[in-house]
Amino acid sequence: MKVEDLDVFKLSHELSLQIYKITEDFPGEEKFGLTSQMRRSAASVPTNLVEGGHRFSKNEYKHFVSIARGSTGEIKYQLLLSKDLGYVEEETYLKMKESYERISMMLTKLHDSLN
C-alpha cells in the first residue's frame, strides 16, 4: 500500500490545506513568523510520512513517522498560540486540535504496526 493511500496521510494533507487557508488571514507581521512556522509544521506531517514511506527499511520509516508525530504536537501548540493571540476562533481551534490529536493517535498506531 502506498503512503498516499493511508487515512492518516489523507487527513494530514487535508489539515495542511486548512492551515494554509487559516493563516491567509493572519496579520502581515506574522508572515515570516507564526504563519510560516504553522505552515511548515502542518506540511511536515504528510511530508515525513511520504519520505519515510519511500525509505528502504522499516526502521527508517518508523523514524519519519515519529518525526511526523512530533510535528502534530508542534502544530497543536501553534494553534493554541494563534487562538490566544486572537488570530483563530475558539471553534476552529478546538476542531483543529481534535483533528491533530486524532492524527497523533493514528501515527502512534502506524509506528507500533511497523515493529
Secondary structure, DSSP 4 states (H G I P E B T S, - for coil): --GGGSHHHHHHHHHHHHHHHHHTTS-GGGTTTHHHHHHHHHHHHHHHHHHHHTSSSHHHHHHHHHHHHHHHHHHHHHHHHHHHTTSS-HHHHHHHHHHHHHHHHHHHHHHHHT-
